Amino acid sequence: LVRLGLVDRMPIPLEPALKQASVALGLFTEAMTALAAGYVVLIKQGHATPALLRHELRLVYHFEQAGSVEAYFRHYLSEVFQFGYGHTPMESDAAAVVAGQA
């Protein structure tokens, strides 16, 4: 079910309030190499590796557990507010899967 897209640059939300919040939280930077949103995984050209794909597919798993894109992002963003981007339990879980520890 997953659609994989290779992109030149990662998309930034168009809705002004969401764009402002995303940038303020550090979610959309030049360093961003991948994004999982529902069953869509976007990876920046030149960064596609098996490890990165496993990481993003684990985030797709979390989306499936949440039941909807809205519920997933609500949960994910609440973790970002609480723990900071890159330190969320979902991101830690995805990193553990890549490392073979989950």
C-alpha positions as CSV (number, residue, x, y, z in Angstrom):
1,L,0.0,0.0,0.0
2,V,2.9,2.4,0.6
3,R,3.8,4.8,-2.2
4,L,7.4,5.9,-2.3
5,G,8.5,9.1,-4.0
6,L,11.9,10.5,-4.6
7,V,11.9,14.3,-4.5
8,D,14.4,17.1,-5.1
9,R,13.2,18.9,-1.9
10,M,10.8,18.1,0.9
11,P,7.4,19.8,0.7
12,I,6.5,22.5,3.2
13,P,2.8,22.8,4.3
14,L,1.0,25.5,2.3
15,E,-1.5,26.4,5.0
16,P,0.1,29.5,6.8
17,A,-0.5,28.5,10.4
18,L,0.6,24.9,9.9
19,K,3.6,26.1,7.9
20,Q,4.6,28.5,10.7
21,A,4.2,25.9,13.4
22,S,6.1,23.3,11.4
23,V,9.1,25.6,10.7
24,A,9.1,26.8,14.4
25,L,9.3,23.2,15.6
26,G,12.1,22.4,13.2
27,L,10.1,19.9,11.3
28,F,10.9,21.3,7.9
29,T,14.5,22.2,7.4
30,E,17.0,21.7,4.6
31,A,18.4,18.8,6.6
32,M,15.2,16.9,6.4
33,T,15.7,13.9,4.2
34,A,12.4,11.9,4.5
35,L,8.8,12.2,5.4
36,A,6.1,9.6,6.1
37,A,2.5,10.8,5.9
38,G,0.0,8.0,5.9
39,Y,1.0,5.5,3.1
40,V,3.2,8.1,1.4
41,V,6.9,8.1,2.0
42,L,9.0,10.9,0.4
43,I,12.7,10.7,0.4
44,K,15.1,13.4,-0.9
45,Q,17.1,12.5,-3.9
46,G,20.5,11.0,-2.9
47,H,19.4,9.9,0.5
48,A,17.5,6.7,-0.2
49,T,19.1,3.9,1.8
50,P,17.6,0.7,3.1
51,A,18.0,2.0,6.7
52,L,16.1,5.2,6.0
53,L,13.4,3.3,4.2
54,R,13.0,0.9,7.2
55,H,12.8,4.0,9.5
56,E,10.1,5.6,7.4
57,L,8.1,2.3,7.1
58,R,8.1,2.0,10.9
59,L,6.5,5.5,11.0
60,V,3.9,4.1,8.5
61,Y,3.3,1.4,11.0
62,H,2.6,4.0,13.7
63,F,0.2,5.7,11.3
64,E,-1.6,2.4,10.9
65,Q,-1.8,2.0,14.7
66,A,-3.2,5.6,15.0
67,G,-6.0,4.8,12.5
68,S,-5.9,8.0,10.4
69,V,-3.5,10.6,9.2
70,E,-5.1,13.2,11.4
71,A,-4.8,11.0,14.6
72,Y,-1.2,10.1,13.6
73,F,-0.1,13.8,13.2
74,R,-2.0,14.9,16.3
75,H,-0.1,12.2,18.3
76,Y,3.2,12.8,16.5
77,L,3.0,16.6,17.1
78,S,2.1,16.2,20.7
79,E,5.3,14.1,21.1
80,V,7.3,16.8,19.3
81,F,6.0,19.4,21.7
82,Q,6.8,17.2,24.7
83,F,10.2,15.7,23.7
84,G,11.5,17.8,20.8
85,Y,11.8,16.7,17.1
86,G,14.0,13.7,16.7
87,H,13.5,12.6,20.3
88,T,9.9,11.5,20.2
89,P,9.0,7.9,21.3
90,M,7.9,7.2,17.7
91,E,11.2,8.4,16.2
92,S,13.1,6.5,18.9
93,D,11.1,3.3,18.1
94,A,11.8,3.7,14.4
95,A,15.5,4.2,15.1
96,A,15.5,1.0,17.3
97,V,13.9,-0.9,14.4
98,V,16.7,0.2,12.1
99,A,19.3,-0.8,14.7
100,G,17.6,-4.2,15.1
101,Q,16.7,-3.5,18.7
102,A,12.9,-3.7,18.3
